[in-house]
Amino acid sequence: MKIAMIGSGYVGLVSGACLADFGHEVVCVDKSAERIEALERGEMPIYEPGLAEIVGMNARSGRLAFTTDVQPAVAGADVVFIAVGTPSRRGDGHADLSYVYGAAREIATAVSGFTVVVTKSTVPVGTGDEVERIIRETNPQAEIVVVSNPEFLREGAAISDFKRPDRIVIGIEDERAREPMSEVYRPLFLNQSPLLFTSRRTSELIKYAANAFLATKIAFINEVADLCEKVGANVQEVARGIGLDNRIGTKFLNAGPGFGGSCFPKDTVALVKTAQDYGTPLRLVETTVAVNETRKRAMARKVFQALGGEVRGRTIAVLGLTFKPNTDDMREAPSLALIQALQDGGARVRAFDPQGMEQARLLLDDVMFGSGPYDIAEGADALVIVTEWDAFRALDFVRLRGVMASPVLVDLRNVYRREQIVRHGFRYISVGRPNEDIVDPAADGEA
């Protein structure tokens, strides 16, 4: 099939590359000439494991192309995907749909023959209705059907998620869309990926409901972690104990500094606003949003606690800046609130992230960025793990103790076990687990 992908950001580029890898002919469109030129040179606008390779291979094969010109891309397409951003609107938290509606108008002027227009962007309930209205109003002769097909891609695992999805949700109002959409995803039939056809509005709501539910699981286990610390329990064992119940499951039960990223923060807020507009407030989701915001700011208190309640004049080394590993995405990252709180307390902050420092430099002031964990730990009064990159899972604590001003580790992702760290003479603070004072290494027989 011939496919046009309007928007060459995270969702559009990953989706377009994977569809081309299935054998479809895909043209990715973007307004940014700079981005398109970079893609044609093989330079990725985002970091996503395996993306550069799959883009390069399919571009060389001729199945994947890039352009700023909507007209020929849409005119020659059987299916047109809208994959533009829907950020939170300033002032009220609603999803900003201006890019989606702008894309609809451009598609309307370019469409030729029967075409399926698919909203891939995360959009509130009823957006598909408006997209269809805009296209028909702009071009009454357009022969189109509008479909909802939300994405469920995890940053850092997006290619695997696209090619081996838990489900493919397709919302239609016109049966003519069923066959072409089935053809788009026919290569996945071999993996027996469930193809779920629903109404368009149901499909739109499935995406928001899924993200809100997962965000609620995170907020829940973080509050349980706080209780664990007070009563002397271990949140990791609690999470395992409840997660082995198939009705609950083990995923999204890792206590930490709160959720961030491009989806959960904005999608939970947008769902709350939609529910309020319809007079059916979602109190659980509202609380999830509030708990998460408080959580990110509260993590700084652990650093204060580890240093005796005072960080003024101290040097804090922060390991990990992105909201999760295997991405360069800094949107709503917990590190931002943590660093701001430390700086407000008078601390000097050093930081390192394997992929996120270019983006972090645009968002953080007065932070010294280093070349690695041991570089930023030099002379530091505490080391704080904020993002659980693999590169931070086997640190040399003998070396760290030798370069740090004081051996203090605040592990906000529970990467390590307490006994691993204290035997090297470190004070160790984790999340949702018993935190005890420093152990004398001599008592453990350690030099």
N, C-alpha and C positions, 0 to 999 in steps of 0.2 A: 504494500500500500504506500501511497504518497502522503506524507505527514508534514504539517507545518507546526512548529513549536514557537509560540509567541512568548518571548522571555527566555533569556539564556543565563539565568542565575542558577541557584542551587537546584531547584526542582526541575526547571526546564532543561538544563544541561544534562543532568543525570538521566532524566526520562528520555530525552532525545537520543543520547548516546546508547542507552540500553535498547531502545526501540530499533535503532539502526543496527545494533548488534544482532537483533532478532531477524534482520533481513529486510526491514522496511527502508524506504527512501525518506530521509528526514532532513528538513531544512530548519535550523534554529535561527530565530530572528531576534534582534535586540536593537534598541535605539542607540546604544552606545557604540559608536564607530571604533573607539579605542578597545572595547571589549571584543568586538568581532575581529578586529585586526590581530589582537593577541591570540584569540582562539585559532585563527588561521595559521599562526606561527607555532601552534601547539602549546601555548602558555595558558594555564588554567586560572580563572579568576577566583577560585576557591581551592582549599585543600580538602581532598576526599580520596582516601586510599583506592588506587586502581583506576581513578577517573582519567588521568592523563593518557594511560595506556589504551583504554577502550575508545576514547575520543580519537587519538592518533590513528589507531588501526582502522576505524570506520571512516575517518576522513580520507585516508589513503585509498580505501576501497571504493570511494565515491558514493557511499551510502549516507554520509553525513556531511552537510555543508552549512555555512554560516553566512548571514547577510543582514544588512540593515533595512533592506527593501521588502516591506510587507506584501506589496502588490503581487509580484510573481510567485512568491512563496505560497500565499493563500490561494491564488487563482489556480495553481496546479495541484492543490491538495485534495485528497479524499476526506481527510480528517484534520481539523485545526484545533490544537490544544492552546488554551490560555494558561500560562504558567508565570504570571507576573506577581510582584509582591503585594501583600495585603497587610501592611504594618498597622500598628495601633494608631488611630487618629488622635492627633494632639487635642488635649482638652477634655475628651469624653471617653476615650478608651475603645470606642467602636472601631471595627475594622475599616481601614481606609480603602474603599473600593474604586477610587478614581483611576487607578491603573487598569483594573479589570474592565471598567466601562469604556475607557479610552481604547483598549484593545478591541472591544466589541465593535466600536464605531469604525475602526480601521479595517477590521475583518469584513464588515458590511459593505464597504466600498470596493473591496478586492475580490469577494467571493464569486466563484463561477461554477454553475451547475450545482447539482445536489451535493451538499457538504454537511458533515457532522461537526458541530462546534462543541468542544469539550472544555469545561472549566476544571482545570487541574489545581488551580490556586485554592487555598483554604478560604472559604467564603461563608458568610452567614446564610441561614435559611432564607430562601426567596431570591437569592442573587441570580440564579439561573433564569427565573421569570423575568427579571429586569434585563439581563443580557439578551434574552430573546426579544423583548420589547424594543430595546435599542436597535438591534440589527434590523428588525422588521420596519421600524420607523425610519431608519436611515436609508434602507434599501428595500422597499415593499416588494420588489421582484425577487429577492433572495430566496432560494430554495434550500432552507437549512432546518436542521433539528438541533436543539441545544441539550447537552448531556452534562451531568455531574459525575466526575471520576476523581475523587480525592486521593491525594498521595499519602502513603504511610511509610515515609523514609526516615530512618534514623541516621543522623549525621555520623559519619565514621563507618557506617555499614550500609550505605545507601544502595550500592550496586547489588549487593546480596539481597537486600530487601526488595528491590525492584524485580530481580530475576527469580527469587524464591519467596514470593509474598505469602503471608498468612491468608490473605483474601484480596480479591479485586472487587471493589464496590463501584457499581455503575447505576446511576440514577437517570431514568428516561421517562419521558412523557409521550413519546411517539415511537411506536414499534419499529419504524423504519431505521431507528438507530441501533437496534439489537444486533443485526447481522454484521454491520461494519465494526462495531465495538468488539464483538466476538472475534472478528478477524484480526483486529489490532493485537489482541492478547492470545491468539491461537498458539503461538510458540510455547506458552506457559501450560498448555493443556497436558503436555508430557509430564510436568511436575505435579499434575492434579491440583493446581492452585484453584481454590473455590472462586467461581465467578458469581457474584451476588448482584442480581438485578433488583432494583428497588425503584420507588418513585424518586423524582429529582430532589424534592425537599427532604425526604428521608435520608438520601445519600449525603446531602450537605450537613445534616445534623449528626450523622454517624461519625464524621471526622471530628467534630467538636466534642461530642460525647466521649469518644475514645481518649482524646488528649486530656480532657477534664478528669476522667476516671483514673488515668495513670498518674496525673499530677496529684490527685487526692491520695493515692497510695503513698507517694513520696512524702507528702505533708504529714500523713498519718504516722509513718514509721519514724519521722523526725521528732514528732511529739512524744512517741513512745520512747525514743532514745533519751529525751530529757528526763522522763520518769525513771528509766533504767539507771541513769547516773545518780539519781537521788536515793534509790532503794538498793543499789549495789548489784543490779542485774546486768546482763550482757545483751545488747540489742541485736547483735549478729545471731546469737543463739535463739532469741525470741523470734527474729525474722525467719530463721530456718524452721523453727518449731511451728509457726503458723503457715509458712509457705509450702510445707509438705502436704498441707490440706489442698487437694486439687481444686477446691472451690475458690481458693485464694491465690495460689501460685507463688513462685519464688521471685518473679521479676518485679523491679521497681520497689524493692523493699530494702535498699541499701541506704542506711542513714548517712547524712552528710550535711553540707552547708546550704541545701536548698536547690531547687531546680532553676535553670536558666535556659538560654538558647533562643532560637528563632520561633519556636512553636508554643510550648507550654505557657509562658507568661502572657503572650498576646492572645492566644486562643482561649485561655480560661477567662480573661477579662472580657473578650468579645462575646463569649457565651453568656456571661453574667449580664452584659448590657442587652443582648438580644432577649433574654428571659425577662428582664425588667421591662423592656418595651412591650412585651406581650402580657404583662401583668402576672407572670408566673415565676417569681424570683427563685433562684437556685441557691438556697442558703448554704448547702455544703460546699459548693464551688466558690461562693463568696468567701467563706471561711478559709478555704484552701489558698486562695489568693492572698488573704491577709496574713495567714500563718507563714507562708513562704517569704513574704517581704520582711516580716519580723525576723525570720530565721537567718536570712543572709546578713542582716545587720548584727544579730546576736553573736555570730561566730567570732567577732573581734574580742568578745569578753573572754573567750577561751585563751586567747593570746595574753590578754591582760592578766588572767588568772595564773598562767604559766610563769609570768614574770613578776609575780608578787603584787599585782594590782596596778602597776605603773609602767607605761611604755615611753613616756617622754624622754627624749634623748637616746632611746635605744634604737638599734638597727635590727630590722626584721627582714628575713629573707623569705620570699614567697615563691614556692614551686608550683607552677601550673596557673595559667591565667584564663584559658578558654573554659567554656561552661562544661565541657566534657572532653575526653581524650579523642584523638584522631580527627580533629577538626581545627580550623583556625578561627572559628566563630566566637566572637566576644560578646554577642548580644545577650544582655541581661545576665552576664556571668557573675556568679557569687563573688569572684575575686574583686570585682569593682567596688561592691559595697564594703567588703572586708578592708581593702586597702584604704578607702576613704575614711573609714572609722579609725584605722591605725594612724593615719596622718592627722586626723582631728585630735587624736590623743597625744600628738607630738612625736610620733615615731618616724624614723627614716626607713624607707622601704626600698628594698632591692627585689628584682623579680626575674624569673626565667620561665619560658614556655617553649617547647620544641617547635611549635608552628604559629603561635598566636601573637608574637611580639610586634609584628608589623601593624596589626590591627590595634593592639593594646597601646601602642605609642600615640595613636590618635585619640584615645579615650582617657589616658592617665597622665597627670602632671606630677612633676617632682619625684618620679620613680627612676631609679638607676637600673637599667636592664643589663643583665650579665650574659656570659656565654655558656653557662652551665651551672649545675647545682653547687659545685665546689667553689666556683668563682663568686657567686652571690653569697655563699655561706662564710666567706672570709671576714672574720671580725664580727659576725652577726651574733646578736643576743638570743635569737630564736629562729628556727626554721619551720615554716608552715607549709604543709602539703595541702593544696586546694583542689588540684585536678590530678586524677590517678593515672597519669601517663605510664606506660610500661617502663619507660626510662627511669622512673622514680621508685621502682619496686625492688631494686637491689642496690641501694645506696651503700657506700663504704663508710660505716659509722666510725671506724677508727680514724679514717682520714678527716671526716667531718669534725670529730671532736678535737682534732689537732689544729683546725683552722678557725673554729668558732670561738667567740669571746666567752660564751657560756653554752653548755650542751643542753639545749632545750628543743624538743621536737613536738610540734602541735600537728597532729595527723587528723585532718578533717574528713578524710576518706577511709579511715581504718585500714590503710594499706598494710600496716605492720601489726605484729602481736607485741604486747607490752614487754614480755620477757626477752624478745629479740633486742630491744632497744636499751632497756635499763641496765643490762649487763655490760654495756659500753659506757655506763656512767651518765646516761642522759635522763633528764626529766621528761616524761612522756605523757602527753595529754591527747586523748582520742575522743570519739563521739559515741555516747551511749554505752560506754563500758566503764568498769571501775577504774578510776584514776588515782594512783597512789604516788607518794613522794619518791624522789630519787633513791635508787639502791646503790650502796657503796660497792663499786666493782670488786674491791678487794675481798668482800664477803662472798662473792661469787667465784673467787679464784681467778678473776680476770685482771690482766695488767692494764 
